[in-house]
Amino acid sequence: MTEFRLDWERAGRTGTSEAVLCEPKSATQIDGIIAHASELGHRLLLTRLVPGKYRRLSTLARNALDYDAETRTAILGGMPAPVSAARVAIVCGGTSDLAVARESIRTLAFAGESATLLADVGVAGLWRLMERLDDIRRHRVVIAVAGMEGALFSVLAGLVPCAMIAVPTSIGYGVAKGGRTALNAALASCASGLLVVNIDNGFGAAHAALRILGHAHGAGPSPASATPR
């Protein structure tokens, strides 16, 4: 009897397909999951797969995956063609936030959604954000990724008309507390309608964007699950 039961019917129920959280799993368990999905011909998104664990996978499993070490994501079964021009803008405060931002990009790409990345527009140099506002406003959803004090969230949410999702990151010194200060700033924001996901959760932010865009109701290819197993 296998140690796992993947929910292949999820896409039919919710419009979002199965995904695998690799962090708590052994390389042997991940090998088994990949073999099972491959045998059934299913695509699969794997998250939080660190390079050391990826190297411990079987050669067969590694060769089957599109692996990205920076975002710790792997994709089985290839990427679909984007369903449209980019409808999601991903805005990050600094280059230190890029790994989380790119996790969102990979998750969106798995679902057939392209994204526009606007990096290093933190509000400590407000001109950097202001000169990109027209680009940002062209999108239907904005994912803002920032650590430190999380000031980007309230400032940007007060300047754009589209749905906006805040992703606090674990970037910063001392009282930044591994992202808790940015998380609290996002939750306490005076910008009404700002949505917030957990610290470093680029995957979850991408899924919130997909639901806003209508993927949960069957529009476009089935994305990865909003709750990795």
C-alpha positions as CSV (number, residue, x, y, z in Angstrom):
1,M,0.0,0.0,0.0
2,T,1.4,3.4,-0.9
3,E,2.0,6.1,1.7
4,F,0.2,8.8,-0.3
5,R,-3.2,9.4,-1.9
6,L,-3.1,12.2,-4.5
7,D,-6.4,14.0,-5.2
8,W,-6.6,13.7,-8.9
9,E,-10.3,14.7,-8.9
10,R,-9.6,18.1,-7.3
11,A,-9.5,19.8,-10.7
12,G,-13.0,18.6,-11.5
13,R,-14.3,19.8,-8.2
14,T,-12.5,23.1,-7.8
15,G,-10.7,23.9,-11.1
16,T,-7.4,23.6,-9.2
17,S,-5.2,20.5,-9.5
18,E,-3.1,18.6,-7.1
19,A,0.3,19.9,-5.9
20,V,3.0,18.4,-3.6
21,L,4.7,20.1,-0.7
22,C,8.1,18.4,-0.6
23,E,9.6,20.0,2.5
24,P,8.3,17.4,5.0
25,K,8.7,14.4,2.6
26,S,11.6,12.1,2.1
27,A,13.3,11.7,-1.3
28,T,11.9,8.1,-1.4
29,Q,8.4,9.4,-0.9
30,I,8.8,12.1,-3.6
31,D,10.2,9.5,-6.0
32,G,7.1,7.4,-5.5
33,I,4.8,10.3,-6.1
34,I,6.5,11.3,-9.3
35,A,6.4,7.7,-10.6
36,H,2.7,7.4,-9.7
37,A,1.9,10.7,-11.5
38,S,4.0,9.8,-14.5
39,E,2.3,6.4,-14.8
40,L,-1.1,8.1,-14.9
41,G,0.0,10.8,-17.3
42,H,-0.7,13.7,-14.8
43,R,1.1,17.0,-14.6
44,L,2.3,18.0,-11.2
45,L,3.7,21.0,-9.4
46,L,6.1,20.3,-6.5
47,T,7.0,23.1,-4.1
48,R,9.7,23.6,-1.4
49,L,12.0,21.0,-3.0
50,V,15.4,22.1,-1.8
51,P,18.5,21.4,-3.9
52,G,19.9,18.8,-1.5
53,K,16.7,16.8,-1.6
54,Y,16.4,17.2,-5.3
55,R,19.8,15.7,-5.8
56,R,18.8,12.7,-3.7
57,L,15.9,11.8,-6.0
58,S,16.4,9.0,-8.5
59,T,17.9,9.8,-11.8
60,L,14.6,8.9,-13.5
61,A,12.7,11.3,-11.3
62,R,15.2,14.2,-11.8
63,N,15.2,13.7,-15.5
64,A,11.4,14.0,-15.5
65,L,11.3,17.3,-13.7
66,D,11.7,20.9,-14.8
67,Y,13.5,22.0,-11.6
68,D,14.3,25.6,-10.4
69,A,16.7,25.8,-7.4
70,E,16.0,29.4,-6.7
71,T,12.2,29.0,-6.2
72,R,12.6,25.4,-5.0
73,T,9.8,24.3,-7.4
74,A,9.7,21.4,-9.9
75,I,7.2,20.7,-12.6
76,L,6.3,17.3,-14.0
77,G,4.8,17.3,-17.4
78,G,5.9,20.6,-18.9
79,M,4.5,24.0,-19.1
80,P,1.3,24.9,-21.1
81,A,1.3,27.8,-23.5
82,P,0.0,31.0,-21.7
83,V,-3.7,31.5,-22.1
84,S,-3.4,35.3,-22.7
85,A,-1.1,38.2,-22.4
86,A,0.1,38.8,-18.8
87,R,-2.8,39.6,-16.6
88,V,-0.8,39.5,-13.3
89,A,1.9,42.0,-12.2
90,I,4.3,40.8,-9.6
91,V,6.0,43.8,-7.8
92,C,8.8,43.2,-5.3
93,G,10.4,45.7,-3.0
94,G,14.0,44.5,-3.5
95,T,16.1,41.9,-5.2
96,S,16.2,40.0,-1.9
97,D,12.4,39.2,-2.5
98,L,12.9,37.7,-5.9
99,A,12.9,34.0,-4.9
100,V,9.4,34.4,-3.5
101,A,8.2,36.5,-6.4
102,R,9.5,33.9,-8.9
103,E,7.7,31.1,-6.9
104,S,4.6,33.0,-7.8
105,I,5.7,33.2,-11.5
106,R,6.4,29.5,-11.7
107,T,3.0,28.7,-10.1
108,L,1.2,30.9,-12.5
109,A,3.1,29.5,-15.4
110,F,2.1,25.9,-14.4
111,A,-1.5,27.1,-14.7
112,G,-1.0,28.7,-18.1
113,E,-0.8,32.3,-16.8
114,S,2.1,34.6,-17.7
115,A,3.1,37.4,-15.4
116,T,5.0,40.7,-15.6
117,L,7.8,41.0,-13.0
118,L,8.7,44.5,-11.8
119,A,11.6,44.2,-9.4
120,D,13.4,46.5,-7.0
121,V,10.7,49.1,-6.6
122,G,10.7,49.5,-2.9
123,V,9.3,52.7,-1.4
124,A,12.5,53.8,0.2
125,G,13.2,55.2,-3.3
126,L,9.6,56.1,-4.1
127,W,10.5,57.4,-7.6
128,R,11.3,53.7,-8.6
129,L,7.7,52.7,-7.9
130,M,6.1,55.9,-9.4
131,E,7.8,55.5,-12.7
132,R,6.4,52.0,-13.1
133,L,2.8,52.7,-12.1
134,D,1.4,52.9,-15.6
135,D,2.9,49.4,-16.3
136,I,1.4,48.0,-13.1
137,R,-2.1,49.5,-13.7
138,R,-2.4,47.6,-17.0
139,H,-2.9,44.3,-15.1
140,R,-5.9,42.8,-13.6
141,V,-4.2,41.5,-10.4
142,V,-1.1,42.7,-8.6
143,I,1.0,40.5,-6.3
144,A,3.2,42.7,-4.1
145,V,6.2,41.0,-2.5
146,A,8.2,42.8,0.3
147,G,10.0,42.2,3.6
148,M,11.4,44.7,6.2
149,E,8.5,46.9,7.3
150,G,6.2,46.0,4.4
151,A,5.5,49.7,3.5
152,L,5.1,48.7,-0.2
153,F,1.8,47.1,0.5
154,S,-0.2,50.1,1.7
155,V,1.5,52.6,-0.7
156,L,0.9,50.5,-3.8
157,A,-2.6,49.4,-2.8
158,G,-3.6,53.1,-2.5
159,L,-2.4,53.8,-6.1
160,V,-3.9,51.0,-8.2
161,P,-7.5,50.0,-9.0
162,C,-6.9,46.3,-9.5
163,A,-7.1,43.4,-7.0
164,M,-3.9,43.3,-4.9
165,I,-2.3,40.5,-2.9
166,A,0.4,41.1,-0.3
167,V,3.2,38.6,0.2
168,P,5.3,39.4,3.2
169,T,8.8,37.9,3.0
170,S,11.3,36.8,5.7
171,I,13.7,39.6,4.7
172,G,15.1,42.1,7.3
173,Y,17.1,42.6,10.4
174,G,16.1,42.3,14.1
175,V,12.6,43.4,14.8
176,A,11.6,42.4,11.2
177,K,11.2,39.0,13.0
178,G,11.5,36.7,10.0
179,G,8.7,38.5,8.1
180,R,6.2,39.0,11.0
181,T,6.6,42.7,10.9
182,A,5.8,42.9,7.2
183,L,2.9,40.4,7.8
184,N,1.4,42.6,10.6
185,A,1.8,45.7,8.5
186,A,-0.1,44.1,5.6
187,L,-2.9,42.9,7.9
188,A,-3.1,46.3,9.6
189,S,-3.0,48.2,6.3
190,C,-5.3,51.2,5.9
191,A,-5.6,50.4,2.2
192,S,-9.0,48.8,2.0
193,G,-9.4,45.5,0.1
194,L,-5.8,44.4,0.4
195,L,-5.5,40.6,0.4
196,V,-2.8,39.0,2.5
197,V,-1.1,35.6,2.4
198,N,1.4,34.0,4.7
199,I,5.1,34.8,5.0
200,D,7.1,33.7,1.9
201,N,3.9,32.2,0.4
202,G,4.4,33.0,-3.3
203,F,2.6,29.8,-4.2
204,G,-0.5,30.9,-2.2
205,A,-0.5,34.4,-3.7
206,A,-0.4,32.9,-7.2
207,H,-3.4,30.8,-6.4
208,A,-5.3,33.7,-5.0
209,A,-4.6,35.5,-8.3
210,L,-5.8,32.5,-10.3
211,R,-9.1,32.4,-8.4
212,I,-9.6,36.1,-9.0
213,L,-9.0,35.5,-12.7
214,G,-11.6,32.8,-12.8
215,H,-9.5,29.6,-13.0
216,A,-11.4,28.1,-10.1
217,H,-14.5,28.2,-12.3
218,G,-12.9,26.3,-15.1
219,A,-11.4,29.2,-17.1
220,G,-8.1,28.1,-18.6
221,P,-5.8,25.2,-17.7
222,S,-6.1,23.6,-14.3
223,P,-3.5,25.2,-11.9
224,A,-1.8,23.6,-9.0
225,S,-3.6,23.1,-5.8
226,A,-4.0,26.0,-3.3
227,T,-3.1,23.5,-0.5
228,P,0.0,21.5,-1.3
229,R,-0.2,18.0,0.2
